[in-house]
Amino acid sequence: MAIRLLRGVLSGLKWALCAVGGVALILTAMIATPLERPPEMRSVSDSTKGIDWSTLPALERFQARDGTWIGYRHYAAKAFSSEVEAGSREENASKQESGARSHRNGNGSGGPAAGRGAIFIHGSSGSSGTVNHALTHAIAARGVETWALDIRGHGGSGTRGDIGYVGQLEDDLVDFVAHLRKTAPDLPLTLIGHSAGAGFSLRVAATPIMQDMFVRTVLLAPYLGYDAPTNRPSNGGWVSADIPRFLGLTALRKLGIDCCAQLPVLAFAVPASSAKYLTSTYSDRLMRNFATRGYRVDLPATTRPITIFGGAEDEMMISDKYAQAVQAVKPSVDVKVIDGINHMGIVTHPKAVSVIAEDVATRGAGQS
């Protein structure tokens, strides 16, 4: 009896030591594989040229539930005016003039000219004060009260490149909407996201507690998840992933060990001198949170209208595949591809800015 018991103890000890050894190997692999930043992606860096930064609003902050200060910029709504980019004037003259009259007529008290609001979520590595300014300014110029948020881990929000837990970004957005509701209790809000921020916006649109916060979601050149057919390899050179570390952390979580999620797993092709403005790496938990859970999972759970805008010349995404991919899952999703526009051009080029800003201003009450 004693011998049998001893054999059982030794067998259990053997398997325990094997498990410890396996975990040790995983941890060693995670630490031993350095994350390398890809070469600077010029199409992204050059996208800041030509933007009028003189109209960039000052950074404001609110306090999230954990006490962290989260940054954002507020673009006050204006009646539609000639300051809207010249590239769209001839193409949309009659449509714009009609919109201008309705905005002026509804803005006598100085409130939101269109009676609508929008929250903009920037893309990977960015912030509220980067290239999205061209678009957010244009949306406000068309009468839509607009806020651009620094997602935690970016810009003026929290620790660069990291968050506390997966789900914290949703908590922050809930807190931000509550903050806005103190002064705009009934303003219909459209959620707009670009690239990775669009993936996160889709995640939000599928979250039951947040669905009623937004009347509509607009996704610009969205990153739909690692398995989406719309991705180019390595997103066209924009991102480098530490695959061994990612797989190691995934294996540990499956073993019930949730550690080391603060380790960086993604690096972006940003200039070496951009640390003041851009986030160069993402931790595992930021990467997992600032994204969709997978478009095949999130799209069926959405209940409000969704529009996707892509650029035909997108060097990170294959825009021609958006419609087939998403409409196979959710036929009601509206997909528009703009000719001659690349990934950053969707938020900077006058042609795309005009189309998207007009769409948000005229369909922002929830129309599909």
RARA-V74670 format. One record per backbone hydrogen bond with DSSP energy under -0.5 kcal/mol. CO is the residue of the C=O (numbers start at 1). NH is the residue of the N-H. If there is no record, write none. Layout:
co->{CO CO}
nh->{NH NH}
//
This chain:
co->{1 2 3 4 5 6 7 8 9 10 11 12 13 14 15 16 17 18 19 20 21 22 23 24 25 26 27 28 29 32 34 40 41 41 42 44 45 46 48 51 52 53 60 62 62 64 68 69 70 71 72 73 73 74 75 81 85 86 88 90 92 93 94 95 96 97 98 99 100 101 102 104 107 112 115 116 117 118 119 120 120 121 123 125 127 130 131 132 132 133 134 135 136 137 138 139 139 140 140 143 143 143 145 146 147 148 149 149 151 153 154 156 157 157 159 161 165 167 168 169 170 171 172 173 174 175 176 177 178 179 180 180 184 188 189 189 190 190 191 192 193 194 195 195 195 196 197 198 199 200 201 202 204 205 206 207 207 208 210 210 211 215 216 217 218 218 219 219 220 222 224 225 228 230 232 233 234 234 234 235 238 240 241 242 243 244 245 246 247 248 249 250 251 252 253 256 257 260 261 261 263 265 266 267 268 269 271 274 274 278 280 282 282 283 284 285 286 289 294 294 295 298 298 299 305 306 307 308 309 310 311 316 317 318 319 321 322 323 324 326 326 330 334 336 337 338 338 341 342 344 344 345 347 349 350 351 352 353 354 355 356 357 358 359 360 363 363}
nh->{5 6 7 8 9 10 11 12 13 14 15 16 17 18 19 20 21 22 23 24 25 26 27 28 29 30 31 32 33 34 36 42 44 45 46 47 48 49 51 53 55 56 72 64 70 67 64 158 62 150 60 75 148 76 146 84 88 89 92 93 96 97 98 99 100 101 102 103 104 105 106 107 110 115 188 145 190 147 192 122 149 194 126 279 130 133 134 135 136 137 138 139 140 141 142 142 144 78 143 114 116 145 118 75 120 73 122 151 154 161 157 158 153 154 162 283 168 171 172 173 174 175 176 177 178 179 180 181 182 182 183 184 187 117 215 216 119 192 218 121 220 197 198 199 223 200 201 202 203 204 205 206 207 303 208 210 211 212 213 214 214 305 191 307 193 220 221 309 195 224 295 228 231 318 235 236 237 238 239 238 269 267 243 246 247 248 249 250 251 252 253 254 255 257 256 258 259 263 284 285 284 242 282 240 270 41 274 277 278 280 268 265 266 287 288 289 290 291 297 298 299 301 302 302 217 334 219 336 221 338 314 232 319 321 322 325 326 327 328 329 330 333 308 310 339 312 341 313 346 347 348 349 135 353 354 355 356 357 358 359 360 361 362 363 364 366 367}
//
